[in-house]
Amino acid sequence: MAEQLRYLLRLKQITAFTGMSRSWTYEAIRRGEFPAPIPLSARAVAWDSASIAAWQAARIAGKSDEEIRALVAQLHGARKVAA
């Protein structure tokens, strides 16, 4: 099976895709309920499109905040393994 093409999304795209504000995004990251960004440089970050798609699918499926936190932890763990 072919791997899905992944994109790096900037904050403006994240707020458009989620419908949430910048402050909500960073507060959810702090709580472990939204994937953290990937540093691109000293002043730029982006989010992996596959992580955002997984988060959106979990929200659409009605997963609880605890289940979302577990998903985010799993996504962050997979990032470390891939590095």
Stockholm file with secondary structure:
# STOCKHOLM 1.0

chainA/1-83         MAEQLRYLLRLKQITAFTGMSRSWTYEAIRRGEFPAPIPLSARAVAWDSASIAAWQAARIAGKSDEEIRALVAQLHGARKVAA
#=GR chainA/1-83 SS CCCCCCCEECHHHHHHHHCCCHHHHHHHHHHTSSCCCEECSSSCEEEEHHHHHHHHHHHHTTCCHHHHHHHHHHHHHHHHHHC
#=GC SS_cons        CCCCCCCEECHHHHHHHHCCCHHHHHHHHHHTSSCCCEECSSSCEEEEHHHHHHHHHHHHTTCCHHHHHHHHHHHHHHHHHHC
//
